Amino acid sequence: MKIAIIGGGAAGMMAAWQASLNSELEVYLFEKNQKLGAKVLISGGGRCNVTTGNNDLKKTLKNYPRGAKFLRFAMHEFPPEKVYDFFEDAGVKLKTEEDLRVFPVSNDGSEIVGVFEDLKNKANVKIMFGSNVVEIAKNQDQFVLTNHKGESMEFDKVIITTGGQAYAHTGSSGTGYMLAAKLGHSITELGPSLSSFVIDQHLGEELSGLSHIDVHFKSKLSDGSKIEFAGPIIWTHRGVSGPAVFAVSSLLAFEKLTKDAPHHVYLDLLPNIKLMELETQIFERVAQNPKKNLGNLFGGIIPRRLLNVLADKSDLNLEQNANEVSHKKLRKLVSLIKSYEIKIIGRGKGDEFVTAGGINLKEVDHKTMQSKICEGLYFAGEVLDIDGFTGGYNLQASWATGYIAGNSCLKNE
Ligand SMILES: Cc1cc2nc3c(=O)[nH]c(=O)nc-3n(C[C@H](O)[C@H](O)[C@H](O)COP(=O)(O)OP(=O)(O)OC[C@H]3O[C@@H](n4cnc5c(N)ncnc54)[C@H](O)[C@@H]3O)c2cc1C
């Protein structure tokens, strides 16, 4: 039996690995690049956040704004701890950082891709580098694959693992959607996920590079549903970025973010203290230091650069003596710390990490990854309508679905 896997990224490499375990199968891995795992190599800033150390399945699945239910079976079969063992057994020493992200100890993602270099030595696997699959046709029981050079080959089964369309220069340019659509599949709306935001205020000079360990986001989607998220952020020259921003961006993947219709988000810049407590704390400092410059009373509360911006908005003069300051304006400042409005007018262009949306999950069997529409066709990875937050969740989903797809070929042989 001949199997074609289209795309040598995370899901395709794992599917090929599993399928190769059955020596009866002839496995062809088509990769348009001249190397495996181009996107995996740049993931996690080159360190490759390979999975999560979060081993509570219920909690893990909460990190997928789309596809959580579909993923349940695959994540049960090949959960983060098994992914961890898989790479360690293959000789890659891993570490789990405090925030539960898992990386190679060497901080070198090429070790992860290196594991799959072994596929080249397997007698029943052929890697077709530089082969861009442009068409898949089904002829009764056989699939006919054609590449960009017009060369065709026949296969019994096909696994599409072409990824999403983010960072298209890595090779993941969204061709899988077109290949699947031609075989009868529907593709859900596609949107950018895990991106930074551009905001309408020019705070770059004042705040660029300033980070907060914990900020609480609140906003409302255009369908009226409320979203909330807490985590670290960093101000950039054009807006905001960081883990919490990425997570919020995936919740806003299908929202229009424009100058004319900005998305309003409210930031609680000090979520661990209640508004009244903060107010009391600041008024106490004012009362105890009547002759001090107001600007010197916020040490340990908020960074000076942020204070400057907020004071400007509250019309407060930070050079004034504390006892001369208007209480009304001070209250305004406190309320801004607890609810600072930013208007999102766009995303960092082309900087999204993943594509939200993809192959309609209703058309795929979650236990085998086989198409319900076209027998013998399978999917795995980001090409599916599955995406996760940052923290190793996207690669985890690709390993897990790739594992299932590769195994299903093996079982259904
Ligand atoms: C900058 C960046 C950093 C990231 N960091 C992390 C991280 O640290 N942790 C994490 O969990 N996730 C991370 N992600 C997301 C993660 O890398 C992807 O979700 C994951 O790689 C998807 O795996 P995949 O196998 O589905 O697709 P991909 O890894 O994108 O692989 C698809 C492959 O298919 C090939 N291909 C496409 N079309 C064809 C065709 N027609 N014929 C032949 N070959 C084809 C492509 O060349 C590509 O090699 C990051 C993404 C980016 C862009």
The ligand as an SDF file (V2000), in Angstrom:
LIG
                    3D

 53 58  0  0  0  0  0  0  0  0999 V2000
    7.2370   32.4200   13.8480 C   0  0  0  0  0  0  0  0  0  0  0  0
    6.4360   31.2740   14.3910 C   0  0  0  0  0  0  0  0  0  0  0  0
    6.7350   30.7590   15.6530 C   0  0  0  0  0  0  0  0  0  0  0  0
    5.9730   29.7130   16.1730 C   0  0  0  0  0  0  0  0  0  0  0  0
    6.3180   29.2030   17.3870 N   0  0  0  0  0  0  0  0  0  0  0  0
    5.6150   28.1640   17.8910 C   0  0  0  0  0  0  0  0  0  0  0  0
    6.0010   27.5390   19.1010 C   0  0  0  0  0  0  0  0  0  0  0  0
    7.0470   27.8710   19.6790 O   0  0  0  0  0  0  0  0  0  0  0  0
    5.2200   26.5440   19.5940 N   0  0  0  0  0  0  0  0  0  0  0  0
    4.0840   26.1230   18.9470 C   0  0  0  0  0  0  0  0  0  0  0  0
    3.3980   25.2350   19.4520 O   0  0  0  0  0  0  0  0  0  0  0  0
    3.7330   26.6520   17.7600 N   0  0  0  0  0  0  0  0  0  0  0  0
    4.4760   27.6350   17.2090 C   0  0  0  0  0  0  0  0  0  0  0  0
    4.1300   28.1520   15.9890 N   0  0  0  0  0  0  0  0  0  0  0  0
    3.0270   27.5120   15.2410 C   0  0  0  0  0  0  0  0  0  0  0  0
    3.4960   26.1640   14.6610 C   0  0  0  0  0  0  0  0  0  0  0  0
    4.7910   26.3110   14.1160 O   0  0  0  0  0  0  0  0  0  0  0  0
    2.5420   25.6500   13.5950 C   0  0  0  0  0  0  0  0  0  0  0  0
    1.2320   25.6430   14.0840 O   0  0  0  0  0  0  0  0  0  0  0  0
    2.9270   24.2470   13.1480 C   0  0  0  0  0  0  0  0  0  0  0  0
    4.2130   24.2490   12.5580 O   0  0  0  0  0  0  0  0  0  0  0  0
    1.9340   23.6790   12.1630 C   0  0  0  0  0  0  0  0  0  0  0  0
    2.3920   22.4200   11.7500 O   0  0  0  0  0  0  0  0  0  0  0  0
    1.8940   21.7820   10.3880 P   0  0  0  0  0  0  0  0  0  0  0  0
    2.6590   20.5410   10.1970 O   0  0  0  0  0  0  0  0  0  0  0  0
    0.4220   21.7320   10.3570 O   0  0  0  0  0  0  0  0  0  0  0  0
    2.3180   22.8310    9.2820 O   0  0  0  0  0  0  0  0  0  0  0  0
    3.7480   23.4270    8.9290 P   0  0  0  0  0  0  0  0  0  0  0  0
    4.7220   23.1930   10.0130 O   0  0  0  0  0  0  0  0  0  0  0  0
    3.4740   24.8050    8.5070 O   0  0  0  0  0  0  0  0  0  0  0  0
    4.2390   22.5270    7.7080 O   0  0  0  0  0  0  0  0  0  0  0  0
    3.5930   22.4920    6.4600 C   0  0  0  0  0  0  0  0  0  0  0  0
    4.6080   22.0310    5.4260 C   0  0  0  0  0  0  0  0  0  0  0  0
    3.9340   21.7220    4.2270 O   0  0  0  0  0  0  0  0  0  0  0  0
    4.7190   22.1670    3.1300 C   0  0  0  0  0  0  0  0  0  0  0  0
    3.7850   22.3500    2.0190 N   0  0  0  0  0  0  0  0  0  0  0  0
    2.7240   23.2040    1.9620 C   0  0  0  0  0  0  0  0  0  0  0  0
    2.0410   23.0410    0.8210 N   0  0  0  0  0  0  0  0  0  0  0  0
    2.6810   22.0440    0.1280 C   0  0  0  0  0  0  0  0  0  0  0  0
    2.4360   21.4300   -1.1270 C   0  0  0  0  0  0  0  0  0  0  0  0
    1.3820   21.7800   -1.8840 N   0  0  0  0  0  0  0  0  0  0  0  0
    3.3050   20.4670   -1.5600 N   0  0  0  0  0  0  0  0  0  0  0  0
    4.3760   20.1140   -0.7880 C   0  0  0  0  0  0  0  0  0  0  0  0
    4.6450   20.6690    0.4130 N   0  0  0  0  0  0  0  0  0  0  0  0
    3.8000   21.6180    0.8770 C   0  0  0  0  0  0  0  0  0  0  0  0
    5.3670   23.4340    3.6300 C   0  0  0  0  0  0  0  0  0  0  0  0
    6.5460   23.7500    2.9170 O   0  0  0  0  0  0  0  0  0  0  0  0
    5.6250   23.0960    5.0950 C   0  0  0  0  0  0  0  0  0  0  0  0
    6.9310   22.5770    5.2710 O   0  0  0  0  0  0  0  0  0  0  0  0
    4.8770   29.1830   15.4320 C   0  0  0  0  0  0  0  0  0  0  0  0
    4.5930   29.6960   14.1650 C   0  0  0  0  0  0  0  0  0  0  0  0
    5.3590   30.7200   13.6460 C   0  0  0  0  0  0  0  0  0  0  0  0
    5.0530   31.2280   12.2680 C   0  0  0  0  0  0  0  0  0  0  0  0
  1  2  1  0
  2  3  1  0
  2 52  2  0
  3  4  2  0
  4  5  1  0
  4 50  1  0
  5  6  2  0
  6  7  1  0
  6 13  1  0
  7  8  2  0
  7  9  1  0
  9 10  1  0
 10 11  2  0
 10 12  1  0
 12 13  2  0
 13 14  1  0
 14 15  1  0
 14 50  1  0
 15 16  1  0
 16 17  1  0
 16 18  1  0
 18 19  1  0
 18 20  1  0
 20 21  1  0
 20 22  1  0
 22 23  1  0
 23 24  1  0
 24 25  2  0
 24 26  1  0
 24 27  1  0
 27 28  1  0
 28 29  2  0
 28 30  1  0
 28 31  1  0
 31 32  1  0
 32 33  1  0
 33 34  1  0
 33 48  1  0
 34 35  1  0
 35 36  1  0
 35 46  1  0
 36 37  1  0
 36 45  1  0
 37 38  2  0
 38 39  1  0
 39 40  1  0
 39 45  2  0
 40 41  1  0
 40 42  2  0
 42 43  1  0
 43 44  2  0
 44 45  1  0
 46 47  1  0
 46 48  1  0
 48 49  1  0
 50 51  2  0
 51 52  1  0
 52 53  1  0
M  END
$$$$
